[in-house]
Amino acid sequence: MLVIEDISFSYDESQIIEQMNYSFPATGMIGITGKSGCGKTTLLYLIAGLLSPQEGQITYWGKRIDHRFLKEHISFILQNHDLQNALNVRENIKLACRINNLKIDKNEFKKIVDRLEISHLLKKYPYELSIGQRKRVSIARALLKKSAIILCDEPTGALHEKQCHEVMSLLKELSQHSLVIIVSHSSSLLKKYCQTLVEMKEGKLIGEKMRESGHEMIRSIHSSQSFFPIILKEVIHDYRHIISLIFFQCLILISFFLMNAGLEGVQQAIDDNFSSHPLKNISQIERKDGKFFSFSQGRAAFNSLSIIADAKIFILPENTNHIKLSKGKIRNEADCCIVSAAYYKKHPVNILKIEIDKPIYLKVTGVLKASFFSKEEIYLTPSFTKNYPQYYSQSVYEVEGNYWDVKKQYRDYIINNDAENEKESYLNLIKIGKMIAGIFMTVSLAVSILLLMIVFKDRYIRHLHSYALYLSLGVSKIKLRMMHVLENMVIGIIIIGLSLVISIVSIYSINILNPLYDYYHFYLKSPNILFVLTVVIYLCVLAFISFVQFKSLTDDHAVRLLREED
C-alpha cells in the first residue's frame, strides 16, 4: 500500500502541504477535492516522485518511492496535452513501455484497444482526436503499462457529461487491479465512482480512509526497447521548423565541399602534370658573377631560339621516359620534334618550318598529353642542337637530374628550373585560393553555428512541455538530455547526408561530363580525408551546442509545465 508519512512541501515560502499523513490501499479509487491552489496536483507529483517532500517520506509497501518506481509502476492521466503530438495513437499507447524498457504483449495491446474502442484510431495523431478519444488513449497507455498507481489530474476536464461518465467508468475498472487517485473539482462525479472521497484542506487530507487490502506490487517484465524510432518521429514532426536550417546548412557545406574538391583537383592536376613535364629534370646553372663557365659537365644551354609562330621552343632532355604523349612517339633525330597539345590544337600540321641560318623543316612525331600547364610549345631533340654548336651559351649550363639534388650539389650557383618555377607559381595561386576559401568558410561556419544555436534553442523551448511529459512517464533527466542531443544529431546527420550526397553526385556528374577537363585539364577531386574530418567536426560542434544548451528541467519547472490547474 501507499503511505504518506509526515510530508511537508512549500513553494516560495508558501506552505502547500504541512505534516501530512495518509495511507492509501493497494487498489481502489480515491477522489481528492479541494479549492484551487490548495495543493491537490502538487500531492500527485510528490506521490509520483517528480517532486521531493522537504520533510517526511512516501513509501509503497515499505519501500521509498524513487524514480525507478515512477518508470515502472506509475501512470499519469492529465487534463490535456498528455500525448506526444509527434507520435500516432499506437505509438503513444506503447510509449511508456518503450521508453522504460518494459515488455509489450501484442495480444494484451489488442485486447486493450478493442476494449476501449480505439482500434480504428491507431494511425491517427493526437491533434486528429477529440478530447474523449485522447482520454481513452491515455487510459490505454496506463493499462498496457499495468501500472500499480494511476494518478489522474482533472481527467474529466473539458469533457461533456457522457464522456465524463465514460472516462470515470473506465477508471473504475482500472481500480480493481490498481490504485487510482483522482484530483477533480467535480465532487458529484467523485462521490458516484470513488470508494473514498477526501478533501485537501490546510495542507492535509481530511476524510475517511479505506480499509487496507493485501496486494503485491505489480512486477513488470523488462525488455530491451529502441528509443531511436521515437527520436526520429520527433524530428520528422518538427520538419516545418527545421527545413530552413537544413537548407542553409546544406548550402554552406556543399559550397565548402565543392570548393575543396576544386582546389584539391587543381593541386592534384599540377602535381600529376609536373611529374610528366618534359623539362622537370632540366635545371639551368649560372654563375653568380655572370662570368662564363670554365667546366664542361652537363650541356650548354641552347637558348638563342625563343619564339616561332607564337610558340616557345625548348630542347628535350636525354631521358624522356617520364614524358607522356597523347599521340605519336619521341624520336631522337635532328629533323624530328614534338609539340604541346595546345600548339597542335591551333596548328594541326605534321611539318614545322623554323628559321636559323636557313629554313629548316621538322617532322612532328608526337603530341604531348594535354595538361594543366599546356601552352603552345615546341620541343626539339638533343640531336638537333649538335648541328648548331655556335648557338650554345657559354654562361648558362643545363644539368639533367632531380631539381633538389641539383640545387644541393650546385649550391654556390644560381639554379633555375622552368617547370619547377611554373609549378610554384600555380601552387601559390592555390594557396591564395585556399586562404580565401578558408576566410569564407570561417565566416560561414560562424553564421552556421549561430543559426544552429538559435534554432536548437527554439526547439528546446518549444519542446519543454514534451520533455516534462517524458519525465512524468519515467524518463530520467540524463536520458532526456541525451534524447535532446540525439534529436539534434539526427538533424545534423540529415544535413551532412544531404550535403555529401549532393556534393558527390555533383562532383561525379561534372567529372563525367568533362567540362572542366576539356577546358582546364583537371577533375574535381573525389571525397577525401578532409570531407571525413569536416563531417566529424561538424557533428561534434553540433553535439556540443546541443549538450550545453539543454538545461536540465528542475522538478518545479517540470511540474509547472505539466500542471493544468491546482
JOJOKA-V55217 format. One record per backbone hydrogen bond with DSSP energy under -1.0 kcal/mol. CO is the residue of the C=O (numbers start at 1). NH is the residue of the N-H. Records with the same first field share a line. If there is no record, write none. Layout:
BEGIN
CO: NH / NH
END
This chain:
BEGIN
1: 61
2: 24
3: 59
4: 22
5: 57
7: 20
8: 54 / 55
9: 16 / 17
11: 14
14: 11
17: 9
20: 7
22: 4
24: 2
28: 180
29: 195 / 196
30: 182
31: 198
32: 184
33: 200
35: 38
39: 43
40: 44
41: 45
42: 46
43: 47
44: 48
45: 50 / 51
55: 8
57: 5
58: 65
59: 3
60: 63
63: 60
66: 70
67: 71
68: 72
69: 73
70: 74
73: 149
75: 151
77: 153
84: 87
88: 92
89: 93
90: 94
94: 98
95: 99
97: 102
98: 101
101: 223
105: 109
106: 110
107: 111
108: 112
109: 113
110: 114
111: 115
112: 116
113: 118
118: 121
121: 124
122: 90
124: 89
125: 128
126: 129
130: 134
131: 135
132: 136
133: 137
134: 138
135: 139
136: 140
137: 141
138: 142
139: 143
140: 144
141: 145
142: 147
148: 179
149: 75
150: 181
151: 77
152: 183
154: 157
156: 159
160: 164
161: 165
162: 166
163: 167
164: 168
165: 169
166: 170
167: 171
168: 172
169: 173
170: 174
171: 175
173: 176
174: 177 / 178
175: 28
178: 28
179: 150
180: 30
181: 152
182: 32
183: 154
185: 187
186: 190
187: 191
188: 192
189: 193
190: 194
196: 31
198: 33
199: 206
201: 204
203: 18
204: 201
206: 199
221: 103
227: 231
228: 232
229: 233
230: 234
231: 235
232: 236
233: 237
236: 239
238: 241
239: 243
242: 246
243: 247
244: 248
245: 249
246: 250
247: 251
248: 252
249: 253
250: 254
251: 255
252: 256
253: 257
254: 258
255: 259
256: 260
257: 261
258: 262
259: 263
260: 264
261: 265 / 525
262: 266
263: 267
264: 268
265: 269
266: 270
267: 271
268: 272
269: 273
270: 274
271: 275
274: 277
277: 280
279: 282
281: 401
283: 399
284: 416
285: 397
286: 414
287: 290
299: 398
301: 303 / 393
306: 313
308: 311
311: 308
312: 378
314: 380
320: 323
324: 369
327: 367
331: 333
333: 336
335: 363
337: 365
338: 379
339: 368
340: 344
341: 345
342: 346
343: 347
347: 349
350: 364
352: 362
354: 360
358: 356
360: 354
362: 352
363: 337
365: 329
366: 339
367: 326 / 327
371: 374
375: 377
376: 312
377: 340
378: 314
379: 338
380: 316
381: 385
382: 386
384: 387
385: 388
388: 391
389: 392
394: 293
396: 301
397: 285
398: 299
399: 283
402: 406
403: 407
404: 408
405: 409
406: 410
410: 413
414: 286
416: 284
417: 421
418: 422
419: 423
420: 424
421: 425
422: 426
423: 427
424: 428
425: 429
426: 430
427: 431
428: 432
429: 433
430: 434
431: 435
432: 436
433: 437
434: 438
435: 439
436: 440
437: 441
438: 442
439: 443
440: 444
441: 445
442: 446
443: 447
444: 448
445: 449
446: 450
447: 451
448: 452
449: 453
450: 454
451: 455
452: 456
453: 457
454: 458
455: 459
456: 460
457: 461
458: 462
459: 463
461: 464
463: 467
464: 468
465: 469
466: 470
467: 471
468: 472
469: 473
470: 475
471: 474
476: 480
477: 481
478: 482
479: 483
480: 484
481: 485
482: 486
483: 487
484: 488
485: 489
486: 490
487: 491
488: 492
489: 493
490: 494
491: 495
492: 496
493: 497
494: 498
495: 499
496: 500
497: 501
498: 502
499: 503
500: 504
501: 505
502: 506
503: 507
504: 508
505: 509
506: 510
507: 511
508: 512
509: 513
510: 514
514: 518
515: 519
516: 520
517: 521
528: 532
529: 533
530: 534
531: 535
532: 536
533: 537
534: 538
535: 539
536: 540
537: 541
538: 542
539: 543
540: 544
541: 545
542: 546
543: 547
544: 548
545: 549
546: 550
554: 558
555: 559
556: 560
557: 561
558: 562
559: 563
END
